[in-house]
Amino acid sequence: MSADTRPAMDTPEQPAAPAGPTAILHAVHDPLCGWCYAAAPLLRAAASLEGLTLELHGGGMLAGNRRLRITPQWRTHVLPHDRRIAELSGQPFGAAYRDGLLRDTDAVMDSGPPTTALLAAEALGGDSLQLLERIQQAHYVEGRRVADRTVLRALAHDIGLPEAGFDHHFDALAGEPTRQHIADSHRWLQRLGGQGFPTLGLERRGQVQTLDVSGWVGRAEVWGAWLRGLLTT
């Protein structure tokens, strides 16, 4: 076969592809973790930074055989921690939580369903961080049972997610997919050398750096500025 001797055709210059995020902030967390609630403003500040993507990894702190029913002993255990969190972070704790939910001995603390709800939000293309914040507010301020599917559906609706779509993805992601997500999150926890929640790691240029956020709680604006500077180095 002879070579093609036709003159080459000029091809229009293709526009450059838009630049993707330069870094990923991995946050291993749990929706029912008080110190994750304390760190919520830090995650929101990070999510606002250009070139940084936030990925939530639900660790299942109270999922599966670790879920528990609220008891007077549990209330006595968590109240001092809640006061400390409020002092350091400025995050609010409502009377409906303190004197309502924490006295409701029929309520079950189970972080499995809210973790499934966050996965459903992501599957819908929604803002999983916004839903996490809404779940935390419902739990710690409004004293609602956020392990109940009907409550989670209402909270998803609050942030603009369609109820039918939410139900569809919730059903698809409950059970084994959620358990697999929790197992993957534990692998992230081990990779980051974390001992508990929240544990954060910054991934960029193929490397992952664990970030100690304990000194930043209550200082979201300063944290955001520090993280922005870190991204430019």
Salt bridges, closest charged atoms under 4 A:
ASP4 OD2 - ARG6 NH2 2.52
GLU55 OE1 - HIS26 ND1 3.71
GLU87 OE1 - ARG84 NH1 3.83
ASP99 OD1 - ARG75 NH2 3.19
ASP99 OD2 - ARG98 NE 3.77
ASP104 OD2 - ARG145 NH2 2.75
ASP110 OD2 - ARG67 NH1 3.44
GLU133 OE1 - ARG44 NH2 2.83
GLU142 OE2 - ARG134 NH1 3.05
GLU142 OE1 - ARG144 NH1 3.13
ASP158 OD2 - ARG134 NE 3.10
GLU163 OE2 - HIS157 ND1 3.82
ASP167 OD1 - ARG149 NH2 3.55
ASP167 OD1 - ARG153 NE 2.96
ASP171 OD1 - ARG149 NH1 2.50
GLU176 OE1 - ARG179 NE 3.25
ASP184 OD1 - ARG187 NH2 2.11
GLU203 OE1 - HIS26 NE2 2.55
